Amino acid sequence: MRYLISYLYHFIVSNSRHGTHSPFVYDLASKVIYNVGYKSSNHVDFPVGFNPKYLPLLKKILSYWKVEKLGDDINNKDVNAYWINQPNIEVEELLKLVDEGKILIIDKPYSLKNKSLWNKLIDDRRVIVSINMFHFGIVLKREGQRKEDFLLRNLG
């Protein structure tokens, strides 16, 4: 029930691309997230067994950013993006990855399991951009941009 209420809250307060004030996020929303005709041009490898319902959208986003592999082991330094679905990971370890320029994809940031982790991440100064799509959230460091947290509607 709480998750449903969180979904309704997210839908009410979130924006489409027209509610964003960042050219970086606006372009992502306009060219990829809300563009049904966008075709992924780069191949993205995913962890074995990774198959959430948001996989097609995440594949488009990562392909757009030219991320070749999404890892699920934060000790593997050969990837540029990590899928995080373990709230027991030390927040400081994740923030070090962000500070190194890695992208974090947080599964279900509104869930009881990951909400605290999500809030700690987006509150930290090293996370410059956070994009909450309800079913997943993205955190990253982006030089030259002021710190902003975006809530975007996932219409898929």
Disulfide bonds with the S-S distance in Angstrom:
none
